[in-house]
Amino acid sequence: MKKIDQDKSDFLDEMLDYWQSEKLLTDPEIQKLKNSYQPKNFDWRRLAQYSFWIAMACGVIALSALLVDKSLLDYLKNLYNTPNIVISIVSALAATGCYILGFRRKKNKPRHVFSNEAIIFSGVMLTANAIAYLGKAFNSSSNHFSLLIFFSVMIYLVLAYFFKSRLIWTFALLALGAWFGTETGYLSRWNWYFLGLNYPLRFVFFGTMLTVSSLFLRKHKQLSYFFDITYFAGLLYLFTSLLLLSIFGNYGTLEEWYLIKQITLFYWAIISAALCALAISIGLKKNDAMLREFGIIFLFINLYTRYFEYFWDSWHKAVFFMVLGISFVLIGRKAEKIWSGEFIKK
């Protein structure tokens, strides 16, 4: 008898009851199938996963607090009087130890997925700490700290390629986005516009370039392992930027944005919705589930964002939420019909 998660067990029970009511299976067959599985008493795998996620989140918060809190840094500096370069070297050595331990465990104990990833994640954070203190050790008045971020991107990419780690590759893509934002900010002398583009519009181009780059990874035998996560990150950058662009337009500051009426940005909303529709169309033609789902999700977000923008102040709240509720009922009924049709075909 196979033990499965409670939600999967409930789903199977529901479908078996449905098949029984439709006379698709006989009673003995239904009973035999129900006896072939059993719900787990407790989902220890999910507990382990959530525990390590919380632990890693706490580690990020702790490190961020350490880097930001000047009084704490001054206290530690007075207590230990440790030069920044020494902290950087120690962090780099500790990160190296985490990488070696994590990937040895990944090879020798592959079943310990979450603890292995937590060790690798610790190495990633220690690497970031080492680079941050290296920047402090060679501090200059140029404020060109995007070079340090780019350095971290290169390190993460090399480590991810060498160890075949999607986790490290993910941090490389996050750091790449941070580098792009800070580098364009530095080149524009920290102006709100770079070549006439505000941050959301810049990241539309960045997301497009990253998405196109991911398609080349798929054709490369040794890099195809990172295609899906790069493709996902590129689409996330692209569609999130399009959504922000439909809300704020190409305005650099909130003060400028407050002075205009939201209806004047309608053309940005049309462009965003059109690109979502294009993504859905291409996804359907190319059988690209990820592109199609990004298009559908962000098209709905776009439409409901426009609804709140244009009707929140002009409609009575009872009418507003009544229409909103009816729209979700219609979407739910349509989704239910589609799901039922797909399930019957399967």
N, C-alpha and C positions, 0 to 999 in steps of 0.2 A: 504494500500500500504506500502510495506516494504522499508525502506531507507537503502542502502548498499554503500560500498566504491566505488569510481569511477572506479578503476581497475577491481573490480568484475563486475560492471555494464557493462563495455566495453567487458569483457570476455563473459558474458551472451548474449549481443547483437550479438557478433560475432558468437556464437554457434547457436543462434536462426536463424540467417541469413543462416547459413550453413544447418541447418535442413530444412529450407524453400526451399532452392535451390535443396536439395536432395528429396523433396516431402515427408519428413518423418512426417511433421505436416502440417495441413491446414493453410491458411492465417488467418482465425478467431482465431484459437488456438494460432498462433504465436502472434497475436495482444493482445490476452487475457493475455498471459504470460508476454509480455512486459509491459503491464499496471499493473502488479502485483508488480513491484519494481520501485524504483526511485533512481538515484545517489545522494549521499549527497552533499550539497553545499560546505561543508568544513569538513574535518576529524578532529574534535576536540579531539577525543580519541588519535589519533596519535600525535597531537601537545602536549597533556598532557604527553604522554609517553616520547617523545623526550625532553621535557622541564625538566622533572624530571631526565632523564638520564644525561643531560648537567649539571644540578644542582649537582647531585651526583659526576660527574666527577670533577667539580670545587672544591667540598669539598675534594676529594682525593688529588687533586693537592695542595690545600691550606695546608692540613695537612702534606703532604710530604715536602712541602717547609718549613713549620714550624719546622719539625723534622731535616731537613738537614742543614738549614741555621744557622750556628753557631752564626753569628753576631746578627741575629734577636733573637735567644734564649738568648744570653747574654744581649741584650737590655731589653727583657721582664723580665729576672731575676733581673736585676738592678732596673727596674721600680717597680716591685711588690715584689721582694725578696721572692718569694714563693718557699718553698722546693719541691723537686721532688715528695716526698711521698704525699704531699698535693695535687699536681696536679693530681697524680694518683688516689687518693681517690675521688676527685671532678669529674674526668672523669668517674670513675666507677659508681658514683651515677647518673651522667647525662645519662650514657648509660642505667642504670637500668630504669630511668624515660622514656627514649625513647622506651625501650622494652615494658614497661607496657602500655604506651600510644598507641604505634603502634598496639599491639595485642588487646587492647580494641577497637580501631577503626576498626580493622580487623573483629571483632565480631559484632560490632554495625553498622558499615558503610562498608559492604563488597564491595559495588560498587566503593568506592574510592580506587581502587587497587594501583595506582601509588603513591599517597600521603602516603598511609599506608606503602608501601614498602620503600619509601624514609625515613620515620621516623625510620623504622627498620634498614635501611642501616646506618643512623646516629648513631644508637646505636652500630652497628658493628665497625664503625670507632672510636667511643669514647672508645670502649673496647680495640681496638688495641693501642690507645693513652695511656690508663690507664696501660696496660702491659708494653709499652715502657718506661714510666716514672717510673714504679715500678722497671724495670731493672736498670735504671739510679740511683735510690735511693739506691739499693743494688749492686752498681757497684763493680766489682772485676777485677783482672788482668787476669783471666782465658780465657776471650773472648769466653766463652761457652754460647753465647746468643741464641743458638738454643734451649736451655731449655725454654726460654721465649716464643719462637714460638710454642713449643710443648704445653706449658701451654695454649696459646691462642687456639690451636687446640682443646684441651679438653673442654675449655669453650664454644667454638662455637658448638661443637658436642652436648654437654648437652643442650644448649639453643635451638638448632635446633630440637632435639628430644622432648624437653618439649613443645615447641611452634609449632611443626610441620611446620617448616619454611624451604623451599628449598633454599631461599636466604642465610640464615645463614649457611646451610649445604654446599652451594657452597663455601663460604668463608673458611669454615673448610677444604675443599679439597684443596683450593689454599694454605692455611697456611700449610697443611700437606706436599705439594710439597716443599714449602720453607723450612720447617723443615728438610726434607730428604736431600735436597741439602746442607744446612748449617751444619747438623750433620755429614754427611760423610766428608765434608770439614774439620770440627773440628777434627774428628778422624784421618784424614790423615795429621794433622798439616798444613792444608791449602795448601797441595800439589795439583797439578793438577790431580793426580791419586789416587783412593781409591781402594785397592785390584787389582791394574792394570787396573782399569776402569776410563775413562774420564767421564765428566758429561753426555753427551748424552747416553752413554752406560749404565750408572747407572740408568738413568731415563727410559730406556727400561725395566729394571727389575721392577722398581717402578710402571710404567704404567701397566705392566702385573699383578703384585700383586694386584693393585687397581681394575683392571678389574675382576680378579677372585674373589676378595672380594665382589664386587657388586653382583655377582651371588648368594652368600650366603645371601645377604640382601633380594633378591627377595623371598627366601624361608621363611624368617622371617616375621611373620604377622605384627608386629609393626614397622619394619624397611623397609618394601617393598615400603613405600611411597617415600623413597629416592633412590630406585634402579636406576631409569632412569638417574638421574643427576650424580650418582656415576659411572654408566656404561659409560656415555658420557665422564666424566672427565678422567676415566681410559684409554679409547680408544684415547682420545686427547693427553694425556701424552705419550702413547705408540707410536702412529703413528708419532707424531711430533718429538719424539726422534729418531725414525727410519729414518726419513727424514734427520735430522741433522747428524746422524751417516753415512748416505750414502754420505754426502757432506764432512764431516771433518774426518771420520774414528775414530779410537781410539787414536787420537792425542790430547794432553792436551793444547798445546799453538799454537797460530797462526804462530809463528816463525818456529816451526817444520812442520806445515802444508804447509807453503810457499815453503819449500825445496823439497817437493815431487810432482810428476806429478799426476794429478787427475785420470788418467787411472789406477793407482796402487790401487785405492780405489774401483775398479769396483766390487769386490766381496761383499763389503758392499751394493752397489746398488742392486746387484742380491738378496741378503738376504732380503733387504727391499721390493723389488718388489715381491719376492716369498711370503712373509708374507702378503702383500696386496692381492695377488691372493688367498691365503688361506682364508683370511677374506671374500673375495667375495664368494668363494665356500661354506664356512660354512654358510654365511648369506643367500645364495640362498636355501641351503638344510634345514636350520632351520627357514626359513622365518623371519630372523632377519634383518629388514630394516636398523637399525642404523649401525650394523657391516658391512653390504653390502655396504652402502653408504660411510662409512669411507674408506673401501678398495678401492672403485672405485675412490674417490676423491684423495687419497694419491698415488694411482698408477699413475694417470694422472700427478700429481705434480712431482712424481719421474721421469717419462719418460721425461717430458719437462725440468726438471732440468738437466738430463743427456744430453739432446739435446743441451742446452745452454753451458754446460761444455765442450762437445767434439767437437762442430762444430762452436762455436762463432768465434774462432780465425782462423780456417782452411778454412771456406767457405767465399765466397764473400757475403757481407751483403744483396745484392739484392736476391741472391739465398736463403740465410738463411731465410729471411722473406717471400719469395714466398712459400717455403716448409712449413713454419710455418702457413701461411694463408691457404694453401690447406688442411693441417691437421685439422684445426678448421672447415673448410667447410665440410669435410667428417664426422667429429664428429657431427656437427650440423645436417646434413642430416640424419645420423643414429638415433640421438636422436629424431628428428622430426618424423621419421617413427615409432619408438617405442612408442612415445607419442600418435600418431594418432591411432595406433593399440590398445593401452590400452583404449583410449577414446571410440573407436567404440565398444569394448567389454562391457564397462560400459553402 
